């Protein structure tokens, strides 16, 4: 993790991650990778790059505030009322802590994120 640069490399060296539940993967590919670019000492704020194979998860209460920008791939988010929003490369979106969402990665996703607990 480097704190000396303002820019974030969208293609950093990635390591294994285990945020997605194993049962959420929708293909045989269960690849999930992460690189943390920045974290406060108490990890209440983190920024990084995350990549994941297709998944589908119903999240009753999103655990953090998170802003994301899609680098590659595609994701569809479904609101509690059934309304869907899809995002692809260059799109930025935000999910508030506590929000209900169906999280469906439809094409291997790489995103840059900033999380506030």
Secondary structure, 3 states (H helix, E strand, C coil): CCCCCCCCCCCCCCEECCCCCHHHECCCCCCEEEEEEEECCCCCEEEEEEEECCEEEEECCCCCEEEEEEEEEEEEEECCCCCEEEEECCCEEEECCCCCEEEEEEEEEEEEEEEEC
